[in-house]
Amino acid sequence: MDEFEIGKASYVMILVWTSIAWQVFVIGAVGLIFEDAWKVIAIVVALWGFVSYAYQHYLDDRRTSETVDPNASEAPKESVPLGRA
């Protein structure tokens, strides 16, 4: 402390504020660790919703492909305009 160029009071203030800053950092880091559980739950629920959405589209596409007659032609039939035969 005697060899600190700015003075003894500045040395003590730097130590005090550094310790306070570290305490705030540690409390914040621990708080984020406990909040990570909510983030993980939110990610799992979001992924579950996305997979359910994609699976439902898969089922809908599968049902429509089963109901379409594979022997039917895809091209529309020619139609005759009304009034002209």
N, C-alpha and C positions, 0 to 999 in steps of 0.2 A: 504494500500500500504506500510506503514511503517513496518508492521509486516511480510511482505513477505520475506522468508528466502534468496531467490536468489538475491534480489535487486529490486529497483524501475524500472530500465530499463527493466529487464526481465518481471516484472509484466505488464508493458505497452505493451511490444512486444507480450506477450501471449494474452492479451485482443484484440490487433489489429488483429493478425492472426486468432484468434477464430472468430472474427466478419467477417473477409474476408471469412473464410471457410464457415460460415453459409450463407453468401450472395451467394456464389457459389452454395451451396447446394440448396437453395431456388430457384434460377434461373434455375438450372438444373431440379428440381422437377416440376416446372411450365412448363418448356419446354417439359418434358415427358408427362405431362397431356395433353398438346395440341397435342402432337404426337400420343396419344392414339386413337384419332379419326381415323387416318390413319390405325392403327393396327386393329381397329374394322371393318373398311371397307374392309380391306384385308381378315379378317377372314370370313366375310359375303360372299364375292365373292368366296372364296375357298370352303366354305360349299355349296354354290349354285352350283358350278361346280361339286362337288362330288355327290350331290343329282341328278343333271341332268344326270351325267354319270350312276349312279345306276338305275335311272328310265328308261333310254334308254335300258339298258341291260334287265330290266324287260319286257319292251315292245317287244324287239327282241325275248326273250324266249317265250313270250305269242304268238307271231305271228307264231313261228316255231311249237309250240305245237298244234295250230289250223290247220296248214296245213298238219300235219302227220295224216295218216289214222289210227284210233284207232283199226280197224279190221285187219290190216296187222300184220303179225307176225314179231317179232323182229329178229328172227334167220335167217341167210342167207341161201339161197337155195343151195343144193349140186350141184356142177358143175362137168361136165365130162371133163377130160383133153382132149385137142385137139389131134387128131390123134388116139384116142382110143374110140371105141364106144361099 
